[in-house]
């Protein structure tokens, strides 16, 4: 049926207009009202008194008649044919300054930087291809560039839409728009070249991706034979011909995205306005939509039905919400699903399969990861690179080449689409298992290198895969793959703890240990050891002892060393010095036994030895051990741990009574932590800065230090958060805000009781200041009531209240 319809001659425009009007059941007056025209104008077009409508009039008629893609194509072609036969011959689009470019009925928002860059490229090169994912705004950007160049008066800009063009009709479509007809004994492309040879022209070839080979051939021929022609193409992938410069159109920046949403929302609800309340929600919504103009416009079109808050909440249903684009738009531009589906359908089977399998990754992947997870069953490992490169070229995958190792990711809507396709193919479980197995192998590698690699280098290598690890663990726990979950969780705990706190890995590890019979003893031992590193006090001791009982060091003595080290730390946190010292001396002996005296664990044990000496008042001995630990960490190039030693040296000076010197150590540690990006160490340094400033009577400075620390709360262990809350409670008490201070103090006391820990010297001095100020303002009964209220606060609530101090 399709081929029969295309073989029929295109009707004259007036007759076709009348045919569509009658089919829609409209009188001339009714159509005129719908199209915002006069009935006389409709009559003149139908009778042929006006052969060619303006492009904006044509768009209004298409919208009013509700034409589908096929009928729209015929309608536009009939209009073009009328233009060619006007004045009894072929229409010259260069006459009278050329035909106008298609007019947009909506405003163009943002893109100032991109417009400047593309215009500069277009002036210096003869072929520019704008690439980018579906809905990113390639067509409107190209029209904006063409209009700007045409206004300069040097050349005509002509628009050729290829969106509805078949592969065999690319040259015909270009010729039709230019009014060039085929002549005997000469190819149509030859006629085009003859016609354009000496004409200055910017030719905009729009939507080339589905006819990319044919568009490339036509562009190459025209550029080769017409020295004054330049081409600006739009496509989801490059044309790949000589002289081409590609410009990948990025997502809208946040401010432009919000402005676009507001503009389109006002089009459907004139009362819509950005306010202090809804602007952050709109910003979040636009970010979740990846700054893609089409997605933003489709979401904005729903504000007459849903609030922006409801839109954001329902975004997981995006393919049901992001619909109802313009009726006259091509079908693939009317819904977000159709926009992505268009690109997906242009892929070959292997590309489609890889595209689907990559959906298992969260927050990106490397080439190595793609090869490990997506290869096999119809995809050869050696083919993954070429297939992945093709997906990136076709704007379905985003390549980030700025890091040490290239990473790839999906935009959020594309990711959701790929997940659906994987589910439909029935591969979701198999791919998820391969993904978890890959994450487990990565976790094994992370554990093996942990003791021989400086902490920040180690964390930097594996941190990009944290979200993939989280996804693998979550899947494995639900799927009953306890061993896989255990290996991934224990391997990634240390990396997560570095800059993201301890609560998440604690939940993982406890979930894995909920069914201990599902684990082999060796794997269970590793889980207990990992749990000890994110626990405190006696909980830490108990977890480390369990790891030792299960033979954690049987395969690797370094794990045995780690378990004894965690035991010592736990005893130190509970004030049991003799037991802490015995466990730590065992660590030092094992390091010597296994030739680990140049390893970071040995230096860490020297740090513990120094802290024990400091508590016992042996200041000179503590300085000596701290210095030796600092020297070893520096030799290992471990900035993260040298920062900790400097923090502890500050604690030593504070205990010795030199508060100013302690402040200098803490300040330099905070600066170094910011420099290397160690949020874990920065919050510890800021905690101590707050305490030392309190001791010096600098309440304002203490408040600043406490607030700086709590700004890092999402990335910090709960111990450091509790300490910062306590320091701000002391600030509040000294400032006369006793009731708030008592509640915050109650929260911190409850935390120490729950974790079976004791305060160290600095925190004990801070608490003494807090309680002294509170007892001067509140009765014991009032204190007890307020402390009980504080004990019921969550960490999030306590942090929020402390930040109000």
Secondary structure, DSSP 8 states (H G I E B T S, - for coil): -HHHHHHS----HHHHHHHHHHHTT--HHHHHHHTT--HHHHHHHHHTSS----HHHHHHHHHHHT--HHHHHHHHHHHHHHHHHGGGS---TTGGG-------SS-----HHHHHHHHHHHHH-SEEEEE-STTS-HHHHHHHHHHHHHHTTSSEEEEEE-TT--GGGHHHHHHHHHT----TTS-HHHHHHHHHTT--EEEEEE--GGGHHHHHHHHHHHHHH-TTEEEEEE-SS----TTEEEEE-----HHHHHHHHHHHHHHH-TT----TTTHHHHHHHHHHTTT-HHHHHHHHTTTTTS-HHHHHHTGGGHHHHS----TTS-GGGTSHHHHHHHHHHTS-HHHHHHHHHGGG-SS-B-HHHHHHHH-SSS--GGGHHHHHHHHHHTTSSEEE-SSSS-EEE--HHHHHHHHHHHHHHT-HHHHHHHHHHHHHHHHHHHHHHHTTS-HHHHHHHHHTTHHHHHHHHHHHHHHT-HHHHHHHHHHHHHHHHHHH-SHHHHHHHHHHHTTGGGS-HHHHHHHHHHHHHT--HHHHHHHHHHHHHTTTTSS-HHHHHHHHHHHHHHHHHTT-HHHHHHHHHHHHHHHHHTT-TTSHHHHHHHHHHHHHHHHTT-HHHHHHHHHHHHHHHHHHT-HHHHHHHHHHHHHHHHHTT-HHHHHHHHHHHHHHHHHHT-HHHHHHHHHHHHHHHHHTT-HHHHHHHHHHHHTTGGGS-HHHHHHHHHHHHHHHHHTT-HHHHHHHHHHHHHHHHHHT----HHHHHHHHHHHHHHHTTS-HHHHHHHHHHHHT--HHHHHHHHTT-
